[in-house]
Amino acid sequence: MYVSDAMRRDWQRSYGKPVVLPVRHEISAEEYAMVKHSQKARRAHDITLFIFENEKIALIKKHFFPRGAYRAPSGGLLPGESLEAGTDREAFEETGLKIKLEKYLLSVKAEFFCAAQKIDWTTDVFSARATGGTLRAHDTEEIAAVRWGTVEELQGPIRQTLLNTGTSLFRYRVMLTDAAVRTLEVRSIH
Protein backbone atom coordinates (compact mmCIF):
# COMPACT_ATOMS: atom_id res chain seq x y z
CA MET A 1 0.00 0.00 0.00
CA TYR A 2 1.72 3.18 -1.11
CA VAL A 3 -0.65 5.62 0.59
CA SER A 4 0.46 5.49 4.20
CA ASP A 5 -1.00 6.61 7.52
CA ALA A 6 1.84 9.17 7.70
CA MET A 7 0.63 10.66 4.41
CA ARG A 8 -2.93 10.81 5.74
CA ARG A 9 -1.70 12.64 8.86
CA ASP A 10 -0.07 15.21 6.56
CA TRP A 11 -3.35 15.58 4.68
CA GLN A 12 -5.12 16.24 7.99
CA ARG A 13 -2.73 19.08 8.77
CA SER A 14 -3.61 20.72 5.46
CA TYR A 15 -7.30 19.85 5.04
CA GLY A 16 -8.67 19.03 8.49
CA LYS A 17 -9.45 15.85 10.35
CA PRO A 18 -11.83 13.51 8.51
CA VAL A 19 -14.59 11.38 9.93
CA VAL A 20 -13.12 7.85 10.08
CA LEU A 21 -15.65 5.25 9.07
CA PRO A 22 -14.87 1.51 9.35
CA VAL A 23 -17.05 -0.68 7.12
CA ARG A 24 -17.23 -4.35 6.23
CA HIS A 25 -18.79 -4.76 2.80
CA GLU A 26 -19.65 -8.01 1.03
CA ILE A 27 -19.07 -7.97 -2.73
CA SER A 28 -19.68 -10.48 -5.52
CA ALA A 29 -16.95 -12.64 -7.04
CA GLU A 30 -17.01 -10.44 -10.17
CA GLU A 31 -16.63 -7.28 -8.06
CA TYR A 32 -13.86 -8.91 -6.03
CA ALA A 33 -11.97 -9.63 -9.26
CA MET A 34 -12.49 -6.02 -10.39
CA VAL A 35 -11.11 -4.58 -7.13
CA LYS A 36 -8.22 -7.07 -7.16
CA HIS A 37 -7.39 -6.02 -10.75
CA SER A 38 -7.24 -2.35 -9.64
CA GLN A 39 -4.51 -3.16 -7.10
CA LYS A 40 -1.58 -2.40 -9.41
CA ALA A 41 1.61 -1.69 -7.46
CA ARG A 42 -0.22 -2.89 -4.29
CA ARG A 43 -2.77 -0.08 -4.55
CA ALA A 44 -5.37 -0.32 -1.78
CA HIS A 45 -7.01 3.11 -1.93
CA ASP A 46 -9.01 5.59 -3.90
CA ILE A 47 -9.51 9.31 -3.52
CA THR A 48 -13.09 10.48 -4.10
CA LEU A 49 -13.67 14.13 -4.95
CA PHE A 50 -16.82 16.14 -4.35
CA ILE A 51 -16.01 18.99 -6.76
CA PHE A 52 -18.28 22.01 -6.36
CA GLU A 53 -18.96 25.04 -8.50
CA ASN A 54 -21.36 27.13 -6.42
CA GLU A 55 -24.19 24.70 -5.60
CA LYS A 56 -23.41 22.31 -8.48
CA ILE A 57 -21.30 19.18 -8.13
CA ALA A 58 -19.31 17.41 -10.88
CA LEU A 59 -20.60 13.89 -11.58
CA ILE A 60 -19.15 11.12 -13.73
CA LYS A 61 -20.63 8.13 -15.50
CA LYS A 62 -18.49 5.15 -16.48
CA HIS A 63 -19.28 3.08 -19.57
CA PHE A 64 -20.71 0.14 -17.59
CA PHE A 65 -23.03 2.31 -15.45
CA PRO A 66 -26.76 1.89 -16.10
CA ARG A 67 -28.82 4.76 -17.47
CA GLY A 68 -29.17 7.56 -14.91
CA ALA A 69 -26.26 6.36 -12.74
CA TYR A 70 -23.61 8.93 -11.86
CA ARG A 71 -21.25 9.45 -8.93
CA ALA A 72 -18.47 11.67 -7.66
CA PRO A 73 -15.17 11.23 -9.54
CA SER A 74 -12.44 9.13 -7.94
CA GLY A 75 -9.09 7.56 -8.65
CA GLY A 76 -5.83 6.44 -7.17
CA LEU A 77 -2.60 8.22 -6.49
CA LEU A 78 0.41 6.93 -8.39
CA PRO A 79 3.41 5.68 -6.40
CA GLY A 80 5.34 8.73 -5.17
CA GLU A 81 2.64 11.18 -6.28
CA SER A 82 1.50 13.87 -3.84
CA LEU A 83 -2.16 14.22 -2.89
CA GLU A 84 -2.43 17.54 -4.73
CA ALA A 85 -0.74 16.29 -7.91
CA GLY A 86 -2.84 13.11 -7.93
CA THR A 87 -6.17 14.83 -7.30
CA ASP A 88 -5.37 17.50 -9.91
CA ARG A 89 -4.56 14.74 -12.42
CA GLU A 90 -7.62 12.61 -11.63
CA ALA A 91 -10.00 15.60 -11.60
CA PHE A 92 -8.73 16.74 -14.99
CA GLU A 93 -8.77 13.25 -16.56
CA GLU A 94 -12.31 12.50 -15.38
CA THR A 95 -13.97 15.95 -15.49
CA GLY A 96 -11.74 18.40 -17.39
CA LEU A 97 -11.72 20.66 -14.32
CA LYS A 98 -8.90 22.30 -12.43
CA ILE A 99 -9.53 22.12 -8.70
CA LYS A 100 -8.49 23.36 -5.28
CA LEU A 101 -8.88 20.87 -2.44
CA GLU A 102 -10.83 22.26 0.51
CA LYS A 103 -11.70 19.72 3.23
CA TYR A 104 -10.75 16.16 4.11
CA LEU A 105 -14.25 14.79 4.75
CA LEU A 106 -13.95 11.02 5.25
CA SER A 107 -11.47 8.21 5.54
CA VAL A 108 -13.43 5.02 4.96
CA LYS A 109 -11.55 1.91 6.10
CA ALA A 110 -13.29 -0.82 4.13
CA GLU A 111 -12.93 -4.55 4.25
CA PHE A 112 -14.37 -5.95 1.03
CA PHE A 113 -15.06 -9.65 1.34
CA CYS A 114 -16.26 -12.44 -0.90
CA ALA A 115 -16.57 -15.86 0.73
CA ALA A 116 -13.28 -16.40 2.61
CA GLN A 117 -11.34 -13.80 0.61
CA LYS A 118 -10.93 -10.19 1.70
CA ILE A 119 -9.36 -6.95 0.51
CA ASP A 120 -8.54 -4.07 2.84
CA TRP A 121 -9.25 -0.79 1.06
CA THR A 122 -9.35 2.87 2.08
CA THR A 123 -11.42 5.54 0.37
CA ASP A 124 -10.38 9.08 1.28
CA VAL A 125 -13.04 11.67 0.45
CA PHE A 126 -12.34 15.37 -0.11
CA SER A 127 -14.39 18.39 -1.04
CA ALA A 128 -12.90 20.66 -3.69
CA ARG A 129 -13.76 23.78 -5.67
CA ALA A 130 -13.60 24.00 -9.45
CA THR A 131 -11.14 26.78 -10.30
CA GLY A 132 -11.07 26.45 -14.09
CA GLY A 133 -11.31 24.14 -17.05
CA THR A 134 -14.28 22.97 -19.05
CA LEU A 135 -16.52 20.15 -17.86
CA ARG A 136 -15.72 17.25 -20.21
CA ALA A 137 -14.06 13.88 -19.79
CA HIS A 138 -10.49 13.61 -21.04
CA ASP A 139 -10.11 9.91 -20.18
CA THR A 140 -12.85 8.70 -22.50
CA GLU A 141 -11.74 5.07 -22.21
CA GLU A 142 -12.88 5.13 -18.57
CA ILE A 143 -15.45 7.95 -18.46
CA ALA A 144 -18.56 7.88 -20.69
CA ALA A 145 -20.09 11.17 -19.53
CA VAL A 146 -19.62 14.00 -17.08
CA ARG A 147 -22.15 16.60 -15.99
CA TRP A 148 -23.09 19.05 -13.28
CA GLY A 149 -25.63 17.82 -10.76
CA THR A 150 -26.88 18.69 -7.31
CA VAL A 151 -26.62 17.11 -3.90
CA GLU A 152 -30.40 16.67 -4.07
CA GLU A 153 -30.02 14.57 -7.25
CA LEU A 154 -27.26 12.50 -5.63
CA GLN A 155 -29.50 11.87 -2.63
CA GLY A 156 -32.65 11.30 -4.73
CA PRO A 157 -32.93 9.79 -8.22
CA ILE A 158 -29.23 8.98 -8.69
CA ARG A 159 -29.08 7.28 -5.30
CA GLN A 160 -32.14 5.21 -6.14
CA THR A 161 -30.74 4.24 -9.56
CA LEU A 162 -27.51 2.99 -7.95
CA LEU A 163 -29.39 1.04 -5.28
CA ASN A 164 -31.75 -0.48 -7.86
CA THR A 165 -28.79 -2.15 -9.59
CA GLY A 166 -28.40 -4.49 -6.61
CA THR A 167 -24.64 -4.20 -7.10
CA SER A 168 -22.54 -4.16 -3.93
CA LEU A 169 -19.95 -1.65 -5.15
CA PHE A 170 -22.73 0.77 -6.16
CA ARG A 171 -24.18 0.34 -2.64
CA TYR A 172 -20.70 1.17 -1.32
CA ARG A 173 -20.68 4.37 -3.42
CA VAL A 174 -24.14 5.27 -2.07
CA MET A 175 -22.87 4.79 1.49
CA LEU A 176 -19.84 7.03 0.71
CA THR A 177 -22.06 9.73 -0.77
CA ASP A 178 -24.51 9.58 2.15
CA ALA A 179 -21.66 9.91 4.67
CA ALA A 180 -19.99 12.73 2.71
CA VAL A 181 -23.26 14.68 2.46
CA ARG A 182 -23.86 14.28 6.22
CA THR A 183 -20.31 15.50 6.90
CA LEU A 184 -20.74 18.48 4.56
CA GLU A 185 -24.05 19.39 6.26
CA VAL A 186 -22.54 19.18 9.76
CA ARG A 187 -19.53 21.27 8.76
CA SER A 188 -21.71 23.95 7.10
CA ILE A 189 -23.68 24.36 10.35
CA HIS A 190 -20.53 25.10 12.39
Phi, psi and omega in degrees: 000118184260007165255115188258166175297326177298320177297317180296325176296320175298318179299322179297322179297327181271326191234008178093164182277128180277163166286129178262126186233106175278135178221148173242123191227116178284135178231162180285168178298321178296317179293321177302315179297322179295314178296315180302318179297329182283355185273042175300143179052036179064026178299134178218040184206162162216156176248122178254136186241121171264095187265117183254147165228104190057238182267357182271153179231138179286131181233143179242155175229125175272163185300327183272358180290144175288166179305133178086357182266124176221164175202174176293145178294153178203165177181179182254151171285150174275154178306128179083357182276139177286161177304312184296316179296318181292318180289325175299314181297309182297317179300315181293315180301317187272331186234345185079004185262148167266143187226164169232119177297143179243297186229143173271105188274309188219149166232103184265115179265097186260143167244106175274131179225150178216111186056235182269359181267148177215155176229125173274132187216144175237130173250119176258128187245129180234150166265151181211160175250139172286129181245356180171185181089177179237132183294102174192143181288135173261329177266079185283350173289326181263321188254124180273326183203155175218143180204166172274141176221191179234162175299323179299320177295317179299324182270352181247255187297323180293317178303313182295321178300314180297316179295323181295341179292334184073008184273131184298317181290332172291322175298322176299315179296323176297315179300316178300314181297314178303313181294320179295317179297317177300317180295317178298318180295316180297316182291331180284338178287324185272000000 
